[in-house]
Amino acid sequence: MKHLISFVIRHVPRRYLQRVSHVAMRAVSVFYRGDKVACPVCGSHFSKFLPYGRTNPRENALCPSCLALERHRLMWLYLQKKTNFFTAPHKLLHVAPEHCFIHRFEAMKNLDYVTADIESPLAKVKMDIHRIPFPADTFDVAFCNHVMEHVDDDLQAMRELHRVLKPGGWAIIQSPMDTRLEHTFQDPAITSPADREKHYWQDDHQRLYGRDYGRRLERAGFRVTEDRFVMELDPPTVQRYALPREEIIYLCRKG
């Protein structure tokens, strides 16, 4: 299963995977019946989660019911425990919307929910994040996860998210990062897919973020809280939900 998932991710375009992968995974889920792990997003439980990743798939990562990964399960718990996302009225911009969240957010009566992406068939608004087609001060909340490493100008994309948030609004903007790096690594000479995969971990990435990621978000105008929420949770909870043990939540506020 690990090698099959890796092959599919590497060779099937993302826009096609987004249309059919949830159907295939639900068929697979019957082989993972059990109660050792649970998904807080959809409430399902299994003997373990599926492996997931392009080159070296992570064990116990993908929920076969809703397709939530470790970072999605962590974000769901964070929203529940440390924000008023599920109770207060919000106008929400969701960039590159994840399958596990879309229908659940659409069903929430407190949200005015807008999904957007440059190519995803799951998004209702087609847009380039460098030029978000909404006026300033439009949204209360924005989610934009695992996007900044793909874009040509990440600082411009961050500034656009800052612009469309209302004063006092907040965003969660996550990206893969290498905590061994003090500074984000980006070299204009690295252009081939093979070199990008070697240096940036994936052939469609433009950079590899280091520990300065929060400071880059601050350069775009945000007040950034680097929340180590997962480290506050007890080990049985982290294990039960198969959470990423060192992921920092980047909570970005517009002053």
C-alpha positions in Angstrom: 0.0 0.0 0.0 2.8 2.4 0.8 4.4 2.0 -2.6 1.1 2.2 -4.4 0.1 5.5 -2.7 3.5 7.0 -3.4 3.2 6.1 -7.1 -0.2 7.5 -7.4 0.7 10.8 -5.7 3.7 11.2 -7.9 2.2 10.4 -11.2 -1.5 11.4 -11.1 -2.2 15.1 -11.4 -3.6 16.7 -8.2 -6.8 17.9 -9.8 -7.8 14.3 -10.7 -6.8 12.9 -7.3 -9.1 15.5 -5.7 -12.1 14.2 -7.7 -11.7 10.4 -7.1 -9.4 9.7 -4.2 -12.1 9.9 -1.5 -14.1 7.1 -3.3 -11.1 4.8 -3.6 -10.0 5.4 0.0 -13.4 4.5 1.4 -13.2 1.2 -0.4 -9.8 0.6 1.2 -11.1 1.6 4.7 -12.8 -1.8 5.2 -9.4 -3.4 5.5 -8.4 -1.0 8.4 -11.3 -1.7 10.7 -10.3 -1.3 14.4 -10.1 1.2 17.2 -6.4 2.0 17.8 -6.6 5.4 16.1 -9.4 8.0 15.6 -9.9 10.9 13.4 -11.3 14.0 15.2 -12.4 15.5 11.9 -14.9 12.8 10.8 -15.1 10.7 14.0 -14.0 7.5 12.3 -11.7 5.0 14.0 -9.4 2.4 12.5 -6.7 -0.1 13.4 -4.3 2.4 11.9 -4.3 5.2 9.3 -3.0 4.7 5.8 0.6 5.7 4.8 1.0 8.9 2.8 3.8 10.7 1.0 5.5 11.1 -2.3 8.9 9.5 -1.9 9.1 8.1 1.6 5.4 7.7 2.8 4.8 8.4 6.4 3.1 5.5 8.3 -0.2 6.1 10.1 -0.9 9.4 8.2 -4.1 9.4 6.1 -7.6 8.9 7.3 -9.3 6.7 4.7 -12.7 8.1 5.6 -12.3 11.9 5.2 -8.7 12.1 3.9 -7.5 14.1 6.8 -3.7 14.0 7.3 -1.8 14.6 10.6 -1.7 18.3 10.1 -5.5 18.5 9.4 -6.3 16.5 12.5 -4.1 18.9 14.5 -5.7 22.0 13.0 -9.2 20.7 13.8 -8.3 20.2 17.4 -6.6 23.6 17.6 -9.7 25.3 16.2 -11.9 23.5 18.7 -9.8 24.1 21.8 -8.1 27.5 21.1 -10.4 29.6 18.9 -14.1 30.5 18.6 -14.2 29.2 15.0 -17.1 26.8 15.6 -19.3 29.2 17.5 -18.8 32.8 16.4 -20.0 34.2 13.0 -17.1 34.3 10.5 -16.6 35.1 6.8 -14.0 32.6 5.8 -11.6 32.4 2.9 -10.2 28.9 2.4 -7.4 28.8 -0.1 -6.6 25.4 -1.6 -9.4 23.8 0.4 -8.8 20.4 1.8 -11.4 17.7 1.1 -11.7 16.7 4.7 -12.8 20.2 5.7 -15.0 21.5 2.8 -18.3 19.8 3.4 -18.0 20.2 7.2 -17.4 23.9 6.9 -20.2 24.3 4.3 -22.6 22.8 6.8 -21.6 25.2 9.6 -24.4 27.9 10.0 -22.0 30.4 11.6 -19.8 30.5 8.4 -20.0 32.6 5.2 -17.6 30.2 3.4 -15.6 30.9 0.3 -13.3 28.4 -1.3 -10.6 29.5 -3.8 -7.7 28.0 -5.7 -5.9 28.5 -9.0 -6.8 25.1 -10.4 -8.5 22.8 -7.8 -11.9 21.4 -8.9 -13.0 21.6 -5.3 -12.8 25.4 -5.1 -15.7 27.6 -6.1 -13.6 30.7 -6.9 -10.7 30.4 -9.4 -8.0 32.9 -8.3 -4.3 33.6 -8.3 -3.2 34.1 -4.7 -0.8 36.9 -5.8 -3.9 38.9 -6.8 -6.8 37.9 -4.6 -10.0 39.2 -6.3 -11.7 40.6 -3.1 -11.6 44.0 -1.6 -9.5 44.8 1.4 -11.0 44.0 4.9 -13.4 41.4 3.5 -12.8 38.3 5.6 -12.7 37.5 9.4 -10.7 34.3 8.9 -8.5 32.8 6.3 -7.0 29.3 5.9 -4.1 28.8 3.5 -2.1 25.6 4.2 0.7 24.1 2.1 0.5 26.8 -0.6 3.3 29.3 0.1 6.0 26.8 -0.8 4.4 26.5 -4.3 4.0 30.2 -5.3 6.4 32.4 -7.2 6.3 35.3 -4.7 5.4 34.1 -1.2 5.7 37.5 0.4 3.2 39.0 -2.1 0.8 36.1 -1.5 1.1 36.7 2.3 0.5 40.4 1.8 -2.6 39.7 -0.2 -4.0 37.5 2.6 -3.2 40.2 5.1 -5.0 42.8 2.8 -8.3 40.9 2.5 -8.6 40.2 6.3 -10.6 42.6 8.4 -8.7 44.4 11.2 -8.6 42.0 14.0 -9.1 39.1 11.6 -6.8 36.0 11.8 -5.4 33.4 9.5 -3.7 30.0 9.8 -1.0 29.7 7.2 1.0 26.5 7.4 3.8 25.3 5.2 6.3 22.4 5.3 9.6 23.5 6.9 13.0 22.1 7.8 13.6 23.1 11.5 17.3 22.4 11.0 17.5 25.5 8.7 17.8 28.9 10.4 16.8 30.7 7.1 14.5 29.8 4.3 16.4 28.3 1.4 15.6 29.5 -2.1 18.0 29.5 -5.1 16.8 30.9 -8.5 19.2 28.6 -10.2 17.2 25.6 -9.0 14.6 25.1 -11.7 14.5 21.5 -12.8 11.9 19.2 -11.2 14.7 16.8 -10.1 16.7 19.6 -8.4 13.6 21.0 -6.8 12.7 17.7 -5.3 16.3 17.2 -4.1 16.6 20.6 -2.4 12.9 21.6 -1.6 11.5 18.1 -1.0 9.0 18.2 -3.9 9.3 18.9 -7.6 6.7 21.7 -7.6 8.1 23.6 -4.6 9.8 27.0 -5.0 11.6 27.1 -1.7 12.2 25.2 1.6 11.2 27.2 4.7 13.4 27.3 7.8 12.8 28.6 11.3 12.4 32.1 10.0 9.0 31.3 8.5 7.1 33.2 11.1 9.3 36.3 10.5 8.5 36.1 6.8 4.8 36.2 7.7 5.5 39.2 9.9 7.2 41.0 6.9 3.8 40.7 5.2 2.2 42.7 8.0 0.9 39.9 10.3 1.3 39.7 14.1 2.4 36.0 14.3 2.0 33.6 17.2 4.0 30.4 16.8 1.7 28.1 18.8 3.2 24.8 20.0 -0.2 23.5 20.7 0.6 19.8 20.0 3.3 19.9 22.7 0.6 20.8 25.2 -1.4 17.7 24.6 -0.9 14.5 26.5 0.9 11.6 24.8 -2.1 9.3 24.6 -4.1 12.0 22.7 -1.2 12.6 20.3 -1.0 8.9 19.7 -4.7 8.3 19.5 -5.1 10.9 16.8 -1.7 10.3 15.1 -0.7 14.0 15.3 2.5 15.5 14.1 4.6 15.8 17.2 6.5 18.9 16.4 4.3 21.0 14.1 3.9 24.6 15.0 0.6 26.4 14.3 1.2 29.8 12.7 -1.6 32.0 13.9 -1.5 35.2 11.9 -3.5 38.3 13.1 -4.1 41.6 11.3 -3.6 44.4 13.7 
